[in-house]
């Protein structure tokens, strides 16, 4: 079967977007995302659904290709309190927060109800498979048609085998968990060759779904301290991201606010 016979056209971009330091994010809830996914799949189209947090914004300020890729996606949802703080400081609409540690279960329940097929790609060897097993325990009729770890050569023969495996499984939804910006770069290079409808970037999603990573306590979520929970869980890896990255983001937001105030009416 040729590539042309499997071509899936891109869906139009979702409206209702705002900009944080030049990076687009949509004001969407979980219900909005699910409706969009259903519309794209049933319309036989394809869409990138990416997520935005402070780390991603900082990476976009450093890598122009990533900023362009995020801004060209059909939908980008908010995945962090920092982005919501930034929107509030800039006087813009505050988007709802959607985090994969909770949303993965809602997404899989939604996929089970609609009969959509899922493929998990990412994490250390065995983690995506373990995540699929955990989800099947709670949702026995969910259609997870494949799982593969993220520790493979992202170019060359090994990459081609992974893509062939995904295409053979014929999923509706592919969830990636390589971490930023590796997952975005891989999608940029490969998503048009994969015969699926929805492409999601989930970072540590499979660690949470498998139970390898623990969710923040309810009180930390209530006080918008999930970032602190993640930092305390892995301070060596996340030191630069949070101790340096968060203040940098806030500085840039106030800098933009000042620039907007000085701009002529």
Residue, then its C-alpha position, 0 to 999 in steps of 0.5 A: x500500500x503506497x503512502x498516497x493511499x494512506x494519506x491523512x489530511x491535517x485538521x484545521x487549527x483549533x481556535x480560542x488561542x492566546x500567546x505566552x511569550x510568543x507561544x500559542x496555547x488554547x483555552x481548552x478543558x478536558x471535555x474540549x480536547x475530547x470533542x476535538x479528538x473525536x471530531x478529527x478521528x471521525x473526520x478522517x483527519x490528523x492533528x498534533x495535540x501538544x502541551x505547554x508548560x514553563x519548561x516548554x516556553x523556556x525551550x521555545x525561547x531557546x529553540x526557534x524550531x520548537x516554537x514554530x512547531x508548537x505554534x503550528x500544532x492544531x491544538x496546544x493545551x496548558x499543562x502547568x500552573x506557571x503558564x496560568x500565572x503568566x497569562x494572569x500577569x499579562x491580563x489574558x484569559x487563564x486556560x484550564x490546566x490538564x496534567x497527564x498524571x490525571x488525564x491519561x485515565x480520562x483519555x483512556x476511558x474516553x477512548x474505550x467508550x468511543x472504540x478508539x485505538x491507542x499506541x504507547x511510545x516512550x519511557x524506559x524499556x518495559x514502562x509503556x507496556x506496564x502502563x498499558x497493563x495497569x490501564x487494562x486492569x481498570x479499563x478491560x475493554x480499552x484498545x491499546x494496540x501496541x506499546x514500545x519504549x523510547x530508547x531507540x535510535x530516532x533516525x535510521x533503520x531502528x526508527x523505520x522499524x518503530x514506525x512500521x510497527x505503529x503503522x501495522x498496529x493502525x492506531x487512532x491515537x499515538x501517545x509519545x513519552x520521550x520528554x521535551x524537546x526530543x518528542x517534539x523533534x521526533x514528531x516534527x520529523x516523522x508524524x506525516x509518515x505515521x498512519x494515525x489521527x491524533x498525536x499526543x506528547x506526554x512526557x512522563x505519562x507512562x511513568x505515572x500510568x505504570x505507577x513508577x512515578x507518584x502523583x502530588x498529594x491533593x493539598x499540593x495540587x490545591x495550592x498549585x505546588x505540583x512542580x515542587x512535588x516533581x522537583x523533590x522527587x528528582x532534584x538532581x535532574x530538575x534543578x536547572x528546570x525549576x530553580x533557574x527556569x521558573x524565575x527566568x520565565x517570570x522575569x520574561x513575563x514581567x518584561x513582556x508586560x512592561x513592553x506592552x504597557x510602553x507600547x503606543x495605544 
